[in-house]
């Protein structure tokens, strides 16, 4: 038996947790930068905390690997260095800094396009490990090459984004297989899984930066995410962070009506949710358009009614 409770809410507009297609961006980009940048922080404290934990997990399991320990350790350390370099370059770009203008950084980026140099040492002696790392390398290079292309073609007025950064790499399928109980205490498997999580956090931060520069005009591609919504504002969890009291553009897309709403908003609250490695961002709408506000309120009430009807009393 399910029950439904309607809580008292003294606000003019009720807030409701509901899935919604939404896109939020700062109203003004960073000014006087080498590369166009919105100013969003893609490496907030929660993400840096997650990255640190994933690196510790990788090193913890790596210390317990016994088979070909020297070669494996050298390869792991090279890959970690490559991932961290990618992250550092991503963070610079998010701040409007062009890595191409720093010759040593640009040379390192170009060299890393060749892949992991120490991987071939395991080709004959550990073909399975070699294959795993070739799949890790393949995923890494897709993102690295997208980054290099962006750096080469971006200007202070334009961020050259990749419209379709892929998902579902072969290494991701392998990681699902590694989740089986039989692999729980195998150091090499667990170190690879931790390393891929470490890499994935950096890559997804770059994906967000990329997508924030390409998806604004493609609302049908916005994912449906859970948010606390009202006709006068919203609060949502992100893996990125906006600035306190920053002016933002908030867009909603409703596929059934093929309608996009735009609200001018102000960030009024930011909280780090450390146990989820997320940032909770609250936005109030500033002088919203009456028709758009009424339509949003209608969609909220419609969702609330549908939820009520789906419960058994």
C-alpha positions in Angstrom: 0.0 0.0 0.0 1.4 3.4 -1.0 0.5 6.6 0.6 0.6 10.2 -0.7 1.3 13.2 1.5 0.8 16.8 0.5 3.0 19.0 2.6 2.1 22.5 3.6 3.9 25.1 1.5 3.6 28.8 2.3 5.3 29.9 -1.0 3.2 31.5 -3.7 4.3 28.7 -6.0 4.8 25.1 -4.8 8.2 23.4 -5.3 8.1 19.9 -6.6 10.7 17.3 -7.4 10.3 16.3 -11.0 12.3 15.3 -14.1 12.8 18.1 -16.5 14.9 18.9 -19.6 16.9 22.0 -18.6 20.0 23.9 -19.8 21.6 26.5 -17.6 24.5 28.8 -18.6 26.0 32.1 -17.3 24.4 35.1 -19.0 27.8 36.6 -19.7 31.1 34.7 -20.6 34.4 35.5 -19.1 35.8 38.7 -20.7 39.2 39.3 -22.3 40.2 35.6 -22.5 42.2 33.7 -25.2 39.5 31.1 -25.6 35.7 31.7 -25.2 34.7 30.5 -21.7 31.4 30.6 -19.9 33.1 30.8 -16.5 31.5 27.6 -15.2 33.7 25.7 -12.7 34.0 22.1 -14.0 36.4 21.1 -11.2 34.6 22.3 -8.0 35.7 21.0 -4.6 33.5 17.9 -4.7 34.9 16.8 -8.0 38.5 17.4 -6.9 37.7 15.4 -3.8 36.4 12.5 -5.9 39.4 12.6 -8.2 41.8 12.5 -5.2 39.9 9.5 -3.8 39.9 7.7 -7.1 43.7 8.2 -7.4 44.2 6.8 -3.9 42.1 3.8 -4.7 44.2 3.2 -7.9 47.5 3.4 -6.0 46.1 1.2 -3.2 45.4 -1.7 -5.5 48.4 -1.1 -7.7 50.7 -1.6 -4.7 49.2 -5.1 -4.3 49.8 -6.2 -7.9 52.6 -8.8 -8.0 52.8 -10.1 -11.6 55.3 -8.0 -13.7 55.1 -5.3 -11.0 57.7 -3.0 -12.4 56.3 -2.9 -16.0 52.7 -2.6 -14.8 53.6 0.1 -12.3 55.5 2.2 -14.9 52.5 1.9 -17.2 50.0 2.9 -14.6 52.1 5.9 -13.6 52.4 7.1 -17.2 48.6 6.8 -17.7 48.0 8.7 -14.4 50.3 11.5 -15.6 48.5 11.6 -19.0 45.1 11.8 -17.3 46.2 14.5 -14.9 47.8 16.5 -17.8 44.5 16.2 -19.7 42.7 17.5 -16.6 45.0 20.4 -16.1 44.6 21.4 -19.8 40.8 21.1 -19.4 40.8 23.4 -16.4 42.9 26.0 -18.2 40.4 26.0 -21.1 37.5 26.4 -18.8 39.1 29.6 -17.5 39.7 30.9 -21.0 43.4 30.1 -21.1 44.7 28.7 -24.5 47.3 25.9 -23.8 48.6 26.4 -27.4 50.1 29.7 -26.3 52.4 27.8 -23.8 55.0 26.0 -26.0 55.9 23.2 -23.5 52.2 22.5 -22.8 51.3 22.4 -26.5 54.3 20.1 -27.3 53.2 17.7 -24.5 49.6 17.7 -25.9 50.9 16.8 -29.4 53.2 14.1 -28.0 50.3 12.5 -26.0 48.3 12.1 -29.2 50.7 9.2 -29.9 49.2 7.2 -27.0 50.8 5.5 -24.0 54.5 4.9 -24.7 55.0 2.1 -22.2 52.1 0.0 -23.3 54.0 -2.2 -25.8 56.3 -3.6 -23.1 53.3 -5.8 -22.0 52.2 -6.9 -25.5 53.9 -10.3 -25.5 54.2 -11.1 -21.8 50.8 -9.9 -20.6 48.4 -9.8 -23.7 45.3 -9.4 -21.6 46.6 -6.5 -19.6 48.0 -5.0 -22.9 44.5 -5.3 -24.4 42.8 -3.6 -21.4 45.2 -0.7 -21.7 44.7 -0.4 -25.4 41.0 0.1 -24.8 41.8 2.6 -22.1 44.1 4.4 -24.5 41.4 4.4 -27.2 38.9 6.2 -25.0 41.5 8.6 -23.8 42.7 9.5 -27.3 39.1 10.3 -28.5 38.8 13.0 -25.8 42.4 14.2 -26.2 42.1 14.6 -30.0 38.7 16.4 -29.5 40.5 18.8 -27.0 43.4 19.5 -29.4 40.9 20.2 -32.2 39.1 22.6 -29.9 42.3 24.4 -28.9 43.4 24.7 -32.6 40.0 26.2 -33.7 38.7 28.1 -30.8 38.8 31.9 -30.6 38.0 34.5 -27.9 34.5 34.6 -29.3 33.9 30.9 -30.1 34.6 27.5 -28.4 35.0 24.9 -31.0 33.1 21.9 -29.6 32.7 18.4 -30.8 29.0 17.8 -31.5 29.0 14.1 -30.8 31.5 13.0 -28.2 30.9 9.2 -28.1 29.7 7.1 -25.2 29.9 3.3 -24.7 33.5 2.5 -25.3 34.8 -1.0 -25.3 36.6 -0.4 -21.9 33.2 0.5 -20.4 31.9 -3.0 -21.4 34.9 -4.6 -19.8 34.4 -2.6 -16.6 30.9 -3.9 -16.3 32.3 -7.4 -16.5 34.8 -6.6 -13.8 31.9 -5.8 -11.4 31.3 -9.5 -10.9 32.0 -10.9 -7.5 34.8 -13.1 -8.8 37.0 -10.0 -9.5 36.5 -8.2 -6.2 39.8 -9.1 -4.7 42.0 -9.3 -7.8 44.5 -6.4 -7.5 45.1 -5.8 -11.2 41.4 -5.8 -12.0 40.6 -3.5 -9.2 43.5 -1.1 -10.0 42.3 -0.9 -13.6 38.7 -0.3 -12.5 39.9 2.5 -10.2 42.1 4.0 -12.9 39.2 4.1 -15.3 37.0 5.8 -12.7 39.8 8.3 -12.2 40.1 8.9 -15.9 36.3 9.0 -16.4 35.8 11.8 -13.9 38.3 14.0 -15.8 36.8 13.0 -19.2 33.2 13.8 -18.1 34.3 17.2 -16.8 35.6 17.9 -20.3 32.5 16.5 -21.9 30.4 18.9 -19.8 32.5 21.9 -20.9 32.2 20.7 -24.5 28.5 20.0 -24.4 27.7 23.4 -22.7 29.2 25.0 -25.8 27.2 22.9 -28.3 23.9 21.8 -26.8 22.3 25.2 -26.2 20.7 25.2 -29.6 19.8 21.5 -29.5 17.1 21.2 -26.8 15.9 17.8 -28.0 19.3 16.4 -26.9 19.1 17.8 -23.3 18.9 14.9 -20.9 16.0 14.6 -18.5 17.3 15.3 -15.0 15.7 15.5 -11.6 15.2 18.9 -10.1 13.3 20.8 -7.4 11.1 23.1 -9.6 8.7 25.9 -9.1 7.3 28.6 -11.4 9.7 31.1 -9.7 12.9 29.0 -9.5 14.7 25.7 -9.3 17.3 23.8 -7.4 19.4 21.0 -8.9 22.4 18.8 -8.4 25.4 19.3 -10.7 29.0 18.0 -11.0 29.9 21.6 -12.0 29.6 24.9 -10.1 28.3 28.4 -10.9 29.2 31.5 -9.0 27.3 33.0 -6.0 24.7 35.6 -7.2 25.7 35.0 -10.9 23.2 35.9 -13.5 22.2 32.8 -15.6 20.0 31.9 -18.5 17.7 29.0 -17.7 16.0 27.1 -20.5 13.4 24.4 -20.2 12.4 22.1 -23.0 9.1 20.1 -23.1 9.2 17.5 -25.9 5.5 16.8 -26.0 4.7 20.4 -27.0 8.2 21.0 -28.6 8.3 24.2 -26.6 11.3 25.9 -25.1 11.0 28.4 -22.2 13.7 30.9 -21.2 14.0 32.5 -17.9 16.6 35.1 -16.6 17.8 33.9 -13.3 20.2 34.6 -10.4 22.1 31.9 -8.4 21.0 32.4 -4.8 22.5 29.3 -3.1 25.3 26.9 -3.6 26.0 23.9 -1.4 28.5 21.0 -1.7 26.9 17.6 -1.3 30.0 15.8 -0.4 28.6 12.3 0.0 27.3 12.5 -3.6 30.2 14.5 -5.0 27.7 17.0 -6.3 27.0 20.7 -6.1 23.5 21.8 -5.3 22.7 25.1 -7.1 19.5 27.1 -6.5 18.3 29.7 -8.9 15.5 32.3 -8.7 13.9 33.6 -11.8 14.1 37.4 -12.3 10.9 39.0 -13.6 9.7 36.0 -15.5 7.5 36.3 -18.6 3.9 35.7 -17.5 3.0 33.3 -20.2 6.1 31.2 -19.8 5.6 31.1 -16.0 2.0 30.1 -16.4 3.0 27.3 -18.8 5.7 26.0 -16.4 3.3 26.1 -13.5 0.8 24.1 -15.6 3.5 21.4 -16.3 4.3 21.2 -12.6 0.7 20.8 -11.7 0.2 18.2 -14.5 3.2 16.2 -13.2 1.9 16.5 -9.6 -1.6 15.2 -10.7 -0.1 12.3 -12.6 2.0 11.4 -9.6 -1.1 11.5 -7.3 -3.1 9.3 -9.7 -0.3 6.8 -9.9 -0.4 6.2 -6.1 -2.7 3.7 -4.4 -4.6 5.1 -1.3 
